[in-house]
Amino acid sequence: MTDPTDTRDTGPRMGTPLWAFLAAISAIGGTALVAAILRLDPVGLAELARTPLFWVLAVLVVLGELRPVMVSSAASVGGTYPSTMFTFAVLLHFGLPTAVLMQVVGVVMNGVVTRKAWHRVLFNVGQSTLALTAAAVVLGVFGIVPTPAVPWVPSGADLVPIALSGIAYFITRAMLVCGAVALHERRSVIRVLRGTAGPQALVYTALLGLAPLVVVVMSHSPGLVPLFVAPLAAVYFTATLSMRRDHQALHDELTGLPNRKMLIVSTEEALAEAREGERVGLFLLDLDRFKEVNDTMGHPVGDRLLQMVAHRLLHSVRPGDVVARLGGDEFAVLLPSIRDAHAAREVAARLRAALTEPVRLEGMTFDLDGSVGIALFPDHAPDFELLMQRADVAMYMAKEARTGVELYQPDKDRNSPERLHLLGDLRRAVDNRELRLHYQPKVGLTTGAVHGVEALVRWRHPVHGTIPPAEFIPLAEQSYLMRQLTEYVIEEALEQAARWWHMGLKVQISVNVSARDLLDSALPEQLEVGLARYSLPPDAIQLEVTERILMGDQAYTHDTIKALAALGVPLSLDDFGTGYSSLIRLQRLAVAEVKIDSSFVRRITESEDDERIVRSIVDLVRSLGLRSVAEGVESDEAALRLAEMGCDVGQGWLFCEPMVAADATLWLRDHLDPEPALGYGYRPAEVTRTA
């Protein structure tokens, strides 16, 4: 078990509990080491040193100390050194003094090669010596006291003393190292043990369980001992692959910091472990001028800048604090234990000071600034979600007031108690699947053909009645409930698409997603699994995103966009026309259709300016080989004008209001693949509009 007490400095301050603990273990372990060396049989050891076996074991112990077997990406869990198997085998076969001597040499060599601080080397010598001593004491109780002159070889009848000895070894190392970690990170020993003992026990069981076999081979065929490197290599590579998967799932790829998922887990653990009168702090931090640097210098420079920011934040917090990247230029810092609001402000000021130091990249100097919002448990919120929301409120207060750091203040929170109650109701509605999808068709303006339907989420509150999407969708976006809501809508849409496709109504369903949803790496996986489960082709569903996605280049290179393109799920650009300057970027985003914003469509019969805008959008979209869809078509005159412009598809109350699934099914049976009418294909409202 490693000693994860690297404080990023020369060591713990003298007089602190951690310093006292490390000093005590080093002193006690040093005393046990001297006692073991004094019991060493010089003649027996000299005789043993003349054999090749001794040097083979010594080399294996030293090599086994150089690289640990990592079983988790969590720093507090650390790794287990393969040398454990050989030192425990030496303990069983040649006794404590020889085992301690080899272990100390291996630990010192590790310290030299990896340039560990002297206090870490001394602590590792002490705790490993005490663990071997505890194991030797257990063996001594059973009358097993091996020496180099009289080595011991276990048999099947010796399983009990060997097992108890191994348990004593593991418990001693676990308690000593977890005690150091708990003091270092200011956490309870129980919490550290809970996160450490399980993963470590699996590897220790394998290593200590192989040690008796090593002894038997040492006794009968010493030349075969190096073959034990093979199972060690298997354990090492298996654990490494597992650790990498764990790390990728819980860490940001660019900066290596924990991601949102790990932040949630860490925060929930901190809240569960918080003691009476103790506070947990959650900070949200946003860079104020990062977009300017990113747009001016390009993404490679922006990425390097984010990495430098991550490094600065990581080295501005205390051991045990968690720095996470939430996405873009937004970071979070979790303080599992903080004294009060004043102490939290001091930490936030230190973080902001680290950010404001000039950064030099590509021969240029950049001046950054950041805004930090602080929320405390239990003062401001009882759980992670509300802590995050209120830290976000505080961060925007800091931006607006240009103060840099703000503590959450209820009287300045625009989220009223009623909105918070509504948020809780919305969360329960999503969990209980109380939201419903209505479907509005998209009709060809020159053919009358149905080009798909758009899924629109509706919520009927048991007390407040129908709540407009314009009211609860922004609430979901502000509360980090949007991802869960999007997953729910996509699942419902896929299920309905499956019903229609399997009854012969092969119609595409469009689902609205936010820019953040579109950049979520879990989205393609959900779609792929859902399409496979319902036996649907990729074009059975379409994702609609707002034009704001065009405002940043991240979308074009993001792995999620590439994964969606590879999957074959088409994209639609919604509310187009509100960001006219970004039209040229259409070619870079693989969209199948462009939806013209209803604010222009509704006025094309009244405003020449709006008509020119719509006509130019239709022309541009056609030149790019995409389908144009006009939203908000409410009159026959508007539909005729759009058809004459060459607009492909219309959507609006003129054709059909949003319908529940049962009504939409009847409508589709009547209108799917209709015959063209009235020359240019558009049919009057009295024919197509539902009652």
C-alpha positions in Angstrom: 0.0 0.0 0.0 1.5 3.3 -1.0 1.9 6.3 1.2 -0.1 9.1 -0.4 1.1 11.8 1.9 2.7 13.9 -0.8 1.9 17.4 0.4 3.4 19.1 -2.7 5.9 20.7 -0.4 8.9 19.7 1.8 6.7 17.9 4.3 4.1 18.5 7.0 4.7 21.4 9.3 6.4 20.5 12.6 3.9 20.2 15.4 0.9 19.3 13.3 -1.0 16.1 13.9 0.2 14.7 10.6 3.8 15.5 11.5 3.4 13.8 14.9 1.9 10.7 13.4 4.6 10.3 10.7 7.3 11.0 13.2 5.9 8.4 15.6 5.5 5.7 13.0 9.0 6.4 11.6 10.5 6.2 15.1 8.6 3.0 16.2 9.3 1.4 12.8 12.9 2.4 13.1 13.1 0.8 16.5 11.5 -2.4 15.2 14.0 -2.3 12.3 17.0 -2.1 14.6 15.6 -4.9 16.8 15.2 -7.1 13.8 18.7 -6.4 12.4 20.2 -7.1 15.8 18.6 -10.6 15.7 20.1 -11.2 12.2 22.3 -14.2 12.0 25.4 -12.9 10.2 26.8 -16.3 9.4 23.4 -17.6 8.1 22.9 -14.4 6.1 26.4 -14.6 4.6 25.8 -18.2 3.7 22.5 -17.2 2.0 24.1 -14.3 0.2 26.4 -16.7 -1.6 23.4 -18.3 -3.3 21.9 -17.0 -6.5 18.4 -17.3 -4.9 19.2 -14.4 -2.5 20.1 -12.0 -5.2 17.2 -13.0 -7.4 14.9 -12.3 -4.5 16.6 -9.0 -3.8 16.3 -7.9 -7.4 12.6 -8.9 -7.5 11.9 -7.0 -4.3 13.7 -3.8 -5.6 11.9 -4.0 -9.0 8.6 -4.7 -7.3 9.0 -1.5 -5.3 9.5 0.7 -8.3 6.0 0.6 -9.8 2.8 -0.1 -7.8 -0.3 -2.0 -9.0 -2.9 0.7 -9.3 -6.5 -0.5 -8.5 -8.3 2.9 -8.5 -7.9 6.3 -10.0 -8.6 7.8 -6.5 -5.5 9.3 -5.0 -6.3 8.1 -1.5 -6.6 4.5 -2.6 -3.1 4.5 -4.1 -1.4 1.3 -5.3 0.0 -1.9 -4.0 3.6 -2.8 -4.6 4.3 -6.3 -6.1 7.3 -6.6 -3.8 4.8 -7.6 -1.1 4.6 -11.1 -2.5 8.4 -11.6 -2.4 9.0 -10.0 1.0 6.2 -12.0 2.6 7.7 -15.1 1.0 11.1 -14.2 2.5 9.5 -13.7 5.8 7.9 -17.2 5.7 11.1 -18.9 4.5 14.0 -17.0 6.0 12.4 -15.0 8.9 11.8 -11.4 9.9 15.4 -9.9 9.8 16.1 -11.0 6.2 12.6 -9.9 5.0 13.0 -6.5 6.8 16.4 -6.0 5.3 15.2 -6.6 1.7 12.1 -4.5 2.2 14.1 -1.5 3.5 16.6 -1.7 0.6 13.6 -1.8 -1.8 11.9 1.2 -0.2 15.1 3.3 -0.1 15.7 2.5 -3.8 12.2 3.5 -4.6 12.7 6.8 -2.8 15.9 7.5 -4.7 14.5 6.6 -8.1 11.2 8.4 -7.7 12.8 11.3 -5.7 10.4 11.0 -2.8 10.7 13.4 0.1 12.7 12.1 3.1 9.7 12.0 5.4 7.8 9.7 3.0 10.8 7.3 2.7 11.1 7.2 6.5 7.4 6.6 7.0 7.3 3.9 4.3 10.3 2.2 6.0 8.5 2.4 9.3 5.1 1.2 8.3 6.4 -1.7 6.1 8.7 -2.8 9.0 5.8 -2.8 11.5 3.6 -4.7 9.1 6.3 -7.4 8.6 6.8 -7.5 12.4 3.1 -7.9 13.1 3.1 -10.8 10.6 6.2 -12.4 12.2 4.6 -12.1 15.7 1.5 -14.1 14.5 3.8 -16.8 13.0 5.7 -16.9 16.3 2.5 -17.6 18.2 2.3 -20.8 16.2 5.9 -21.6 16.9 7.1 -20.6 13.4 10.4 -18.7 13.6 12.4 -19.3 10.4 16.1 -18.2 10.0 18.5 -18.3 7.0 20.2 -21.3 8.6 16.9 -23.1 9.3 14.4 -22.0 6.6 10.7 -23.0 6.9 8.6 -24.5 4.2 4.8 -24.5 4.7 2.5 -27.4 4.1 -1.2 -27.8 3.7 -1.6 -27.9 7.5 -0.2 -24.4 7.9 -2.9 -22.5 6.1 -4.3 -21.0 9.3 -1.1 -19.4 10.6 -0.2 -18.2 7.1 -3.7 -16.7 6.6 -3.6 -15.0 10.0 -0.1 -13.7 9.4 -1.2 -12.2 6.0 -4.2 -10.6 7.6 -2.1 -9.0 10.3 0.3 -7.7 7.7 -2.5 -6.2 5.6 -4.4 -4.7 8.6 -1.2 -3.0 10.0 -0.3 -1.4 6.6 -3.9 -0.4 6.0 -4.4 1.3 9.4 -1.1 3.1 9.3 -1.4 4.4 5.7 -5.1 5.3 6.1 -4.3 7.1 9.3 -1.7 9.2 7.5 -4.2 9.9 4.6 -7.0 10.8 7.0 -4.7 13.4 8.8 -3.3 14.6 5.5 -6.7 15.2 3.9 -8.6 16.0 7.1 -11.0 13.2 6.7 -12.2 10.4 9.1 -10.2 7.2 9.1 -13.4 5.2 8.6 -14.2 7.1 5.4 -10.6 6.6 4.1 -10.7 2.9 5.0 -14.1 2.5 3.3 -12.7 3.8 0.0 -9.3 2.1 0.4 -9.6 -1.3 2.1 -11.9 -3.0 -0.5 -9.8 -2.3 -3.7 -6.5 -2.9 -1.9 -7.7 -6.1 -0.2 -8.3 -7.8 -3.6 -4.7 -7.2 -4.7 -3.2 -8.1 -1.4 -5.1 -11.3 -1.3 -3.6 -12.3 -4.6 0.0 -11.3 -3.7 0.0 -12.7 -0.2 -1.8 -15.9 -1.4 1.0 -16.5 -3.9 3.8 -16.0 -1.3 3.6 -19.6 0.1 3.8 -21.0 -3.4 7.0 -18.9 -3.9 8.4 -20.4 -0.7 7.7 -24.0 -2.0 9.4 -23.2 -5.3 12.3 -21.5 -3.5 12.8 -24.7 -1.5 12.6 -27.3 -4.3 13.4 -25.4 -7.6 14.9 -22.0 -6.9 15.6 -21.4 -10.5 11.9 -21.2 -11.2 11.2 -18.3 -8.9 11.5 -15.6 -11.6 8.5 -17.3 -13.3 6.3 -15.7 -10.7 6.8 -12.5 -12.6 4.3 -13.7 -15.2 1.2 -13.8 -12.8 2.4 -10.5 -11.4 2.4 -9.0 -14.9 -1.1 -10.3 -15.5 -2.3 -8.8 -12.2 -0.5 -5.5 -13.1 -1.9 -5.1 -16.6 -5.4 -6.2 -15.6 -5.4 -3.6 -12.7 -3.9 -1.0 -15.0 -6.7 -1.4 -17.6 -9.4 -1.3 -15.0 -7.8 1.8 -13.5 -7.7 3.5 -16.9 -11.4 2.8 -17.5 -12.2 4.1 -14.0 -10.1 7.2 -14.6 -11.6 7.9 -18.0 -15.1 7.7 -16.6 -14.4 10.0 -13.7 -11.9 12.5 -15.1 -11.8 15.2 -17.7 -9.7 14.2 -20.7 -8.0 17.5 -21.3 -7.0 18.5 -17.8 -7.0 15.2 -15.9 -9.1 16.8 -13.2 -12.2 15.0 -11.8 -15.3 15.5 -13.9 -18.9 16.3 -12.9 -19.6 12.6 -12.1 -16.7 12.3 -9.7 -17.6 15.7 -8.2 -21.1 14.5 -7.4 -19.7 11.3 -5.7 -17.1 13.3 -3.7 -19.7 15.9 -2.6 -22.2 13.3 -1.5 -19.5 11.5 0.5 -18.4 14.8 2.1 -22.0 15.7 3.0 -22.5 12.2 4.5 -19.3 12.5 6.5 -19.8 16.1 7.7 -19.7 16.4 11.5 -21.9 18.5 13.7 -20.9 22.2 13.3 -18.7 21.4 10.3 -19.3 22.9 6.9 -18.8 21.7 3.3 -18.0 24.3 0.7 -18.7 24.1 -3.0 -17.2 26.7 -5.3 -18.1 27.4 -9.0 -15.4 29.2 -10.9 -15.7 30.7 -14.4 -13.0 32.4 -16.5 -14.1 35.9 -17.5 -12.1 36.4 -20.7 -11.3 32.9 -21.9 -13.6 33.1 -25.0 -11.6 36.0 -26.3 -8.3 34.1 -26.0 -9.9 31.0 -27.5 -11.4 32.8 -30.5 -8.3 34.9 -31.1 -5.5 32.3 -30.7 -7.3 29.1 -31.6 -8.3 26.0 -29.6 -4.8 24.5 -29.2 -3.8 27.6 -27.2 -7.1 27.6 -25.4 -6.6 24.0 -24.4 -3.1 24.7 -23.1 -4.5 27.7 -21.2 -7.1 25.5 -19.5 -4.4 23.0 -18.6 -2.4 25.8 -16.9 -5.5 27.0 -15.1 -6.2 23.4 -13.8 -2.6 23.2 -12.6 -2.8 26.5 -10.8 -6.1 25.6 -9.1 -4.9 22.2 -8.1 -1.8 23.7 -6.4 -3.9 26.4 -4.6 -6.0 24.1 -2.5 -5.4 21.9 0.5 -4.8 18.1 0.3 -8.2 16.5 0.3 -9.9 19.3 -1.5 -11.3 18.4 -5.0 -10.8 20.5 -8.1 -13.1 19.5 -11.0 -13.7 20.7 -14.5 -17.3 20.8 -15.4 -16.8 21.7 -19.1 -15.6 24.6 -21.2 -14.0 27.2 -18.9 -16.1 26.3 -15.8 -14.4 24.6 -12.8 -15.6 23.6 -9.4 -13.8 23.2 -6.1 -15.1 21.1 -3.2 -13.9 21.7 0.3 -15.0 18.7 2.3 -14.3 20.6 5.5 -14.3 24.3 6.0 -14.5 26.3 9.3 -16.9 29.1 8.2 -17.8 31.5 5.5 -14.8 33.7 6.2 -12.4 30.8 5.7 -14.3 29.9 2.5 -13.8 33.5 1.2 -10.1 33.3 1.9 -9.8 30.1 -0.1 -11.8 31.6 -3.0 -9.6 34.7 -2.9 -6.5 32.5 -3.1 -7.9 30.6 -6.1 -8.8 33.9 -7.9 -5.3 35.3 -7.1 -3.7 32.2 -8.7 -5.8 32.8 -11.9 -5.0 36.5 -12.2 -1.3 35.9 -12.5 -0.3 36.6 -16.1 0.0 33.6 -18.5 2.6 33.5 -21.2 1.8 31.4 -24.2 2.9 31.5 -27.9 5.1 34.5 -27.1 2.2 36.5 -25.8 1.1 37.4 -22.3 -2.6 36.9 -21.3 -4.3 38.5 -18.4 -7.1 36.3 -17.1 -9.7 36.8 -14.4 -12.2 34.6 -12.8 -15.5 34.8 -10.9 -16.1 32.5 -7.9 -19.4 31.7 -6.4 -19.5 30.0 -2.9 -22.3 27.9 -1.4 -22.0 26.1 2.0 -23.6 23.1 3.5 -25.7 23.2 5.6 -26.1 27.0 5.6 -27.3 27.3 2.0 -28.4 23.9 0.8 -28.8 20.3 2.0 -27.7 18.4 -1.1 -25.4 18.5 -4.1 -27.9 19.7 -6.6 -29.0 22.8 -4.6 -25.4 23.5 -3.6 -24.4 23.6 -7.2 -27.4 25.8 -8.1 -26.7 28.2 -5.4 -23.0 28.4 -6.1 -24.0 29.1 -9.7 -26.2 32.0 -8.5 -23.3 33.3 -6.3 -20.9 33.1 -9.3 -23.2 35.2 -11.5 -23.6 37.7 -8.6 -19.8 38.0 -8.6 -19.8 38.5 -12.4 -22.6 41.2 -12.3 -21.1 43.0 -9.3 -17.5 42.6 -10.7 -16.4 41.7 -7.2 -14.7 38.4 -8.2 -15.9 36.4 -5.2 -19.4 36.2 -3.8 -21.0 34.1 -1.1 -24.6 32.9 -1.8 -27.2 35.3 -0.4 -30.8 34.2 -0.4 -32.1 37.7 -0.7 -30.3 38.2 -4.0 -31.4 34.8 -5.5 -33.8 35.3 -8.3 -34.9 31.7 -7.8 -37.9 32.2 -5.5 -39.1 29.5 -3.1 -41.9 28.8 -5.5 -39.5 28.1 -8.3 -37.5 25.8 -6.0 -40.6 23.9 -5.1 -41.5 23.7 -8.8 -38.0 22.3 -9.4 -38.5 19.6 -6.9 -41.9 18.8 -8.5 -40.2 18.7 -11.9 -37.6 16.3 -10.6 -40.2 14.0 -9.2 -42.3 14.3 -12.4 -39.2 13.1 -14.4 -38.5 10.3 -12.0 -42.1 9.2 -12.0 -42.4 9.5 -15.8 -45.3 12.0 -15.5 -44.3 14.2 -18.4 -45.9 13.6 -21.7 -44.8 14.1 -25.3 -47.1 15.8 -27.9 -46.3 15.6 -31.6 -46.6 18.3 -34.3 -46.1 17.2 -37.9 -43.8 18.9 -40.5 -45.6 19.0 -43.9 -44.1 19.5 -47.3 -45.2 22.9 -48.7 -45.0 21.7 -52.4 -46.0 18.1 -51.9 -48.1 17.8 -48.8 -46.0 14.9 -47.7 -45.3 14.4 -44.0 -41.6 14.9 -43.4 -41.7 13.9 -39.7 -43.0 15.1 -36.4 -41.5 17.2 -33.6 -41.8 15.9 -30.1 -42.8 18.6 -27.6 -42.7 17.9 -23.9 -45.8 18.8 -21.8 -46.2 18.8 -18.1 -49.5 18.8 -16.3 -48.9 19.7 -12.7 -51.3 18.0 -10.2 -51.9 21.3 -8.4 -51.0 24.1 -10.9 -52.3 22.5 -14.0 -50.6 22.7 -17.3 -47.2 24.5 -17.0 -45.8 26.0 -20.2 -42.4 24.5 -21.5 -41.1 28.1 -21.5 -41.4 28.1 -17.8 -40.0 24.7 -16.8 -37.4 24.1 -19.5 -35.2 27.1 -18.4 -35.7 25.9 -14.8 -34.3 22.5 -15.8 -31.4 24.0 -17.6 -30.5 26.2 -14.6 -30.7 23.3 -12.1 -28.6 20.7 -14.0 -31.8 18.6 -14.4 -31.6 19.1 -18.2 -29.6 16.0 -18.9 -32.0 13.8 -17.0 -35.0 15.5 -18.8 -33.3 15.0 -22.2 -32.7 11.4 -21.5 -36.3 10.9 -20.6 -37.6 12.7 -23.7 -35.3 10.7 -26.0 -36.4 7.4 -24.4 -40.1 8.3 -24.8 -39.6 9.4 -28.4 -37.7 6.2 -29.3 -40.5 4.1 -27.7 -43.2 6.0 -29.7 -41.1 5.8 -32.9 -40.9 2.0 -32.5 -44.7 1.7 -32.2 -45.2 3.8 -35.3 -42.5 2.1 -37.4 -43.6 -1.4 -36.4 -47.2 -0.6 -37.5 -46.0 0.7 -40.9 -46.0 4.5 -40.0 -42.3 5.2 -40.8 -42.1 8.8 -39.6 -39.1 10.5 -38.2 -39.4 12.1 -34.7 -37.4 15.2 -33.9 -36.3 15.9 -30.3 -35.0 19.2 -29.0 -31.7 19.1 -27.2 -29.6 21.9 -25.8 -26.0 22.7 -26.8 -24.8 21.1 -23.5 -26.8 18.0 -24.3 -25.2 17.8 -27.7 -21.7 17.8 -26.2 -22.5 15.1 -23.7 -20.5 12.0 -24.4 -23.3 9.8 -23.0 -25.8 11.0 -25.7 -24.6 8.8 -28.6 -24.4 5.8 -26.4 -28.0 6.3 -25.2 -29.2 6.7 -28.8 -27.2 3.7 -30.1 -28.6 1.4 -27.3 -32.1 2.7 -27.7 -32.1 2.3 -31.5 -30.8 -1.2 -31.2 -33.3 -2.1 -28.4 -36.3 -1.0 -30.6 -34.8 -2.2 -33.9 -35.0 1.3 -35.4 -32.8 2.8 -38.1 -30.7 5.9 -37.1 -32.9 8.3 -39.1 -36.0 7.3 -37.1 -34.9 10.1 -34.7 -33.5 13.5 -35.3 -31.9 15.9 -32.8 -32.8 19.6 -33.0 -30.3 22.1 -31.6 -30.6 25.9 -31.5 -28.4 28.1 -33.7 -26.3 29.1 -30.7 -24.3 25.9 -31.2 -22.8 27.6 -34.2 -21.3 30.4 -32.1 -18.5 28.1 -30.8 -16.1 25.9 -32.7 -16.1 23.3 -30.0 -19.1 21.6 -31.6 -17.4 20.8 -34.9 -14.5 18.9 -33.3 -16.2 17.3 -30.3 -16.2 13.5 -30.1 -20.0 13.5 -29.5 -20.7 15.2 -32.8 -18.4 12.7 -34.5 -20.1 9.8 -32.8 -23.6 11.0 -33.8 -22.4 11.4 -37.4 -20.9 7.9 -37.3 -24.1 6.6 -35.9 -26.2 8.2 -38.6 -28.5 10.2 -36.4 -29.3 13.5 -38.3 -29.2 16.9 -36.8 -31.6 19.9 -37.4 -30.7 23.5 -36.7 -33.6 25.1 -34.8 -34.7 28.8 -34.5 -32.4 29.7 -37.4 -32.1 33.4 -38.4 -31.5 34.9 -34.9 -27.7 34.6 -35.5 -27.4 35.6 -39.1 -23.7 36.3 -38.9 -23.0 32.6 -38.3 -24.7 31.4 -41.5 -21.4 30.4 -43.2 -20.6 28.0 -40.4 -23.5 25.8 -41.6 -21.2 23.9 -43.9 -19.1 22.8 -40.9 -21.9 21.2 -38.9 -23.5 18.0 -40.4 -27.1 19.1 -40.2 -29.9 17.6 -42.4 -32.3 20.5 -42.2 -32.5 24.2 -41.1 -35.6 25.5 -39.3 -36.3 29.2 -39.9 -37.3 31.0 -36.7 -41.0 31.6 -36.3 -40.5 35.3 -35.5 -39.6 35.9 -39.1 -42.1 33.5 -40.6 -45.1 35.0 -38.9 -44.3 38.5 -40.3 -43.4 37.6 -43.9 -46.8 38.8 -45.2 -46.5 42.1 -43.3 -42.8 43.0 -43.3 -40.7 43.2 -46.5 -37.6 43.1 -44.3 -38.7 39.8 -42.7 -39.6 38.4 -46.2 -36.2 39.3 -47.5 -34.5 37.6 -44.5 -36.6 34.4 -44.9 -36.0 34.3 -48.7 -32.2 34.7 -48.3 -32.1 32.0 -45.7 -34.1 29.7 -48.0 -31.7 30.4 -50.8 -28.7 29.8 -48.7 -30.0 26.6 -47.2 -30.9 25.3 -50.7 -27.4 26.2 -52.0 -25.9 24.0 -49.2 -28.1 21.1 -50.2 -30.1 21.1 -47.0 -33.8 21.0 -46.3 -35.5 24.3 -45.1 -38.3 24.2 -42.6 -40.5 27.2 -41.7 -41.7 27.3 -38.1 -44.8 29.1 -37.0 -46.8 28.8 -40.2 -50.3 30.1 -39.2 -52.0 31.3 -42.4 -52.6 30.1 -45.9 -51.0 33.3 -47.3 -47.8 32.6 -45.4 -47.7 29.0 -46.6 -48.2 30.1 -50.2 -45.5 32.7 -49.9 -43.1 30.2 -48.4 -43.8 27.7 -51.1 -43.2 30.3 -53.8 -39.8 31.1 -52.2 -38.8 27.4 -52.4 -39.1 26.6 -48.8 -39.4 22.8 -48.5 -41.4 22.1 -45.3 -43.8 24.0 -43.0 -44.7 23.5 -39.4 -47.3 25.3 -37.4 -50.9 25.5 -36.3 -52.1 26.0 -39.8 -51.4 22.3 -40.5 -51.9 20.8 -37.1 -51.6 21.6 -33.4 -49.4 19.4 -31.2 -51.2 16.1 -30.5 -51.0 13.4 -27.9 -49.6 10.1 -29.3 -53.0 8.5 -29.9 -54.3 11.5 -31.9 -51.0 11.8 -33.8 -51.3 8.1 -34.8 -54.8 8.7 -36.3 -53.5 11.8 -38.1 -50.5 10.0 -39.5 -52.7 7.2 -40.9 -54.7 9.8 -42.8 -51.9 12.0 -44.0 -48.8 9.9 -44.4 -47.6 10.0 -48.1 -50.5 12.1 -49.3 -51.2 12.9 -52.9 -50.1 16.4 -54.0 -52.9 18.9 -54.2 -53.7 22.4 -55.6 -50.9 22.4 -58.1 -48.0 23.2 -55.8 -49.0 20.6 -53.3 -50.1 22.7 -50.3 -53.6 21.8 -49.0 -55.8 24.4 -47.3 -56.1 24.5 -43.6 -59.7 23.3 -43.5 -58.5 20.0 -45.1 -55.4 19.4 -43.1 -56.0 21.0 -39.7 -57.2 18.7 -37.0 -60.2 19.5 -34.9 
